[in-house]
Amino acid sequence: MLKSGESSACSECGTMVLIRDYEIGELVCDHCGFVISSPLFNHGPEWRAFDTEQREKRVRVGAPLTWTIHDAGLSTVIDWRDRDSSGRRLNSDQQAQMYRLRKWNRRSKVSSVSEKNLAFALSELAKVAFKLNLPRNVLETAAVVYRQSVKMRLIRGRSILGVAVASLYIACRQCKVIRSLEEVGGAANVSKKESGRNYRFLLRKLNTRVPPVEAKSYVSKFVNQLGLSGNVESMAMKILDQAVELRLTSGRGPSGLAGAATYIAITLLDERRTQGEIAREAGVSEVTIRNRYKELVQKLIIQVEL
C-alpha cells in the first residue's frame, strides 16, 4: 500500500491523505476507509527486477537526457557488433553496409564546426571530472555553464580547454564540492594563470553567483587524504566555529585556516602529522600554516603541548 497526498480530498471526511491499494485496485481514504475510486490502474512497468543488473536489462527505454552530450543524448547509436536482432552474424555485404551506416551516423552528429567543438569540449569535461572523481551533478552543471558560454559567444579568442576548466571549477563551487582551481587546471594540463583568467572572465560575463568557500569545507578533505580519525575532524570543526564567532576568519584563506585547525586537532589528540604534510594537502606554504596556527592558539587560548 502506498500513501500519497492527492489533489482531491475525501468526499466524506475531507482528509487529503489517501491510500493507493494496487492489489485490489482502489483508492481509499486513510481516515474513514471510504473507497474514492475503483478500479485503480498501476502505470508502472509490467516486469519486475530484483537488482540493478536486472533493471538495466529489462528496461526498454533509452538513456535519460543529459547536457554532458552535445546532442543531449537524443542521437541514435548503432551497435558495433555485426549481429542481427536474433544474434546471428551478418554476412560480408551486410557488414559493409553497417560500416557505412555507422560512419555517416557519426558524421551526422557533428555536422557543423560549432557542434564539433562542443562535442570535444564536453568530452574533455568528462575526462577531467573522471580524473578528479567528481559526482554527476557537478559534471551536468559544468556542461550547462559551458553551453551558456557558447551561446553568449564567449569562447572566441580563448582555448576550449581553458574555458572548460573554468566552467568545471564554477560547477564545483556551486555544488559545494571542494576542488581548488589549481587541481582542476592540473587535471586538464592548463596553467593556473590561464585557468584563473578564464574563471574571472566567465564570472564577469555570465553574471553567475558563486558562493564563497568556507574553511570547514576543507576539513573533511584533509582528514580523508591524511588518514585521520573522525575525532580530529570534529575537533577541527569546533575550533573553526569558535574562530568564526570571534571573527578570526576575515581576510584569511579558507584552506590555510582549515589546515591550521586540523594541525591543532591532531596535536591535541596525539595523531602526529607534520606541518609540511598538511601544507602540501592544503596547497599553501608551511609559513602560512604556522602563522594561522599561532593566531588560533593565541586568540582561542588553546593549550598545546609540543
N, C-alpha and C positions, 0 to 999 in steps of 0.2 A: 504494500500500500504506500502511496506517495501523497504527502501533504503539499498543497500549494495554495498561495493566496490568489484567488481568482478575481477578475474584474467585476463579476456578478456575484451578489450575495445570496444567501439562502432566503427563499421567499417566506419561510415560516418564522425563523428567529432572527434573521438579518445578519448573521455572522459571515465573515469573509473567509474563514478557514474551512476549506473543503478537502475531501479525500478522493483521490482517483483510484478506484479499485479495478485494475485491469483483468483480474481473474474472472469477475462476473460482469465487467463492462458497465460499471455505474459510477456516477459522480454523486457522492454522499456528503451531507453536512456533518462536520465533526462534532457539532454541539448537540443537535437534536436527532440526528440519524435520518433526516428526510432525504429521499432519493430525488436529486435535482434533475438529472438527465440519464437516459438509458436508450440505446446501448452506447458505450464509450469505446472508441477505436484507438488502438495503440499504433501511433505513427512511426515507431521505431523500426529498425531492420527486423526481417523475419528470422535471421540467423543469430546464433549465439556464439560468443567467443569467451574463452576462459583465461587467456593470456594475451600479451601484446602481439606475439607472433601470429596467433590465430586471427586476431582482429585485422592485422595488416593483410593477411592472405585472403580473407573473406570479403573485405570491403570492396565495393565496385565503383567507387567514385574516384576522381582524380585528387591530386595533391591540393592543399589549400592555397589561396592566393598569397603571394609573398612579394615584398618590394625588393628583395635581395636578388631577384632575377630581372633582367632588363625588360622582359615582356610580362612581368608579374605572374609567371607560372602558367600562362594561358596557351602556351605553344604546344604543338604535337611532338611527341618523342617516338621515334621509330626504333624498335628494339634492335640491338646489334647482333643478336643471334639469328642465323639464317634458317629459321624453322617456321612452319605454319602454325595455325591455332591448335592443331592436333599434336604438335610436337615432332612432326615428320620433317626431315631435312629437305630444303629446297634444291631443285636441280640447278645446273650452271646458268641457264638463261634467267631463271627467277632470281638467282643470287646477284647477277649483273644488274638486273632491274632494280632490286632493293638497294644496291650500292648507289645507283644514280639517284634514287629517291632520297636516300639519306643525305647525299651531297647537296642536293637542291633544297632539302629541308633545312640544313644548316645555313645555307646561304640566304634563304628567305627570312631567317630570324633576325639577321643583321643586314638589312638591305641598304642602310644609309651609314654615312660616316659617324653621325651622332649616336646611332644605336650601337655601332661597333665600339665606340669609345665608352659608352655607358656599360656595355657588357663587360669590357675589360676592367673598368673601374670597380664594378660590383664583384667581379671575381677576385680582384686584389683585396677588396674589403673582407671578403670571406676568408681569404688566406691569412690576413693579418689577425682577424678575430680568432681564427683557429689557433694561431701561434700563441696568442695571449690568453687563450682559454676563456673567451668572453661568452656570456649567455646569449641566447637567441634574440631576446628583446633589444639588446644593445646593437646587434647587427641590423635588425629591422629599423631601428631608429636612425642609425648611421646611413642606411640606404635612403631613407626619406630625406635626411638633411642633404645628402649628395644630389638627389633628384631636384630639390629646391634650388641648389646652386646651379645645376644645369639649366633649369627653367629660367632663372634670372641671368643666365649667360655670364656667370662669374668664373667660369673655367678658362676663358680666353686669356692667353698670356701666362698661364700657370700650369704646372705639371699636374697631370691627372692623379698621380700617386700622392703628391703633396696635399691636394685638396681632399683626397680620400682619407688620408691620415687625420687631417683637421676635422673632418666630418665624424670619424670614429671617436676622436677624443671628445668632441662635443656630446656625442651619444653617451659616452662613459660618464661624463659629468651629469647629464640629465637623468640617467638611470642610476646614479649614485654607485657606480662600480669604480673602485679606486684603481686607476692606472695613470701614471704620470705621462706627460707629453713626450718625454724622452723615451719611455718604454714603448709607446705606440709608434713613434718615429723609428726607433731602433728595429722593431719587428718588420718594418717596411723598408729599411735601409734608407731612410730620409733623415737628413740632419735636423738637429733640434732647432737651429736658426730658421730653416725653411718651414718646419712644422709650426713654429710659433708665429711666423709671419702669416701663413695661410689661416691659422686659427683666429688670429686677431682680425684678419680681413673678413672671414665669414661671420664672425660675431657682429661686426660693424654693418655689413651689407644685409645679412638676413634678419637683423634686429631680433635675434632669438635670446631667450633667457637661459642662462647657465647658473645654477645655484653654486654658492661658494662651498669649497671643500672644508669639512670640519676635521679637526685633529683626531677626534675619536674614530673617524672612519679608517684611519691608517693603523690603528692599534691591532685590530684583528688580522690584518695582513702581515704585520711584523711578527705577531705571535705564531702564526701558521708557518711562515718562512723560517723562523728561528727554532721551531720545535719546542715552544714554551708551553707551560700549563695554563689551564683556564683561570687559575688564581692570579697569575700575572696579568692577564687581560682585565679581570675585574678590578684589580687594584689600580692599574694604569687608567682605567676609565674613571675611577673615583678621584684620582689625582687631577685629571683633566677637568672634571666637573668643578672641583674646588678652584682650579685656575680660571675657569670661565666666570665663576662667581666673583672672584677678586679682579677680574678684567686684566689678567696677565697674558691673554692670548692676542691682544690688539697689536697689529703690526708685526706679528711673528708668523713664520712659515708653519703651516699645519704639520708637515712631515717632520720638521725638526722638533716641534713640541711633543708630538706623539712618540718620537724616538727617545727624547729625554724622559718622558713619563714612563715609558717601557723600561728604560735603564734603571730608574729609581725603583720600580716594582721588582725587577729581577734581583736588585741588590738587597732589598728588604726581605725578599723571600729566598735568598741564597740560591738563586738559579743563575749561576755566573755566565755572563756574556760580556765581551769587551765592547768598548765604545766604538771601536773600528768596525765590528760586525754590524752593530745597529746603524752606524752611519752609512755603511755600504747598502743595507736594505732600504734605508730612508732616502738615499740619493743625495745626502748632504755631507759636509765635511765633519771630521771629529771635533773641530773647534766649535762648530755650531751646536753639536750635541752637548759639549762641555759647557758652553755658555747658557744654553737653555736649562741644563741640569742644575747649574748653580743658582739661577734665578728661581726655579721652582722650589728648590730645597730651602733657600733663604726666605722667600715670601710665604711659603706654606708651613715653615718651621717644622721640617721633617728631619728626624734624627736618623742619619745613615751611618752605619759602621762600615768603614772601608777595610 
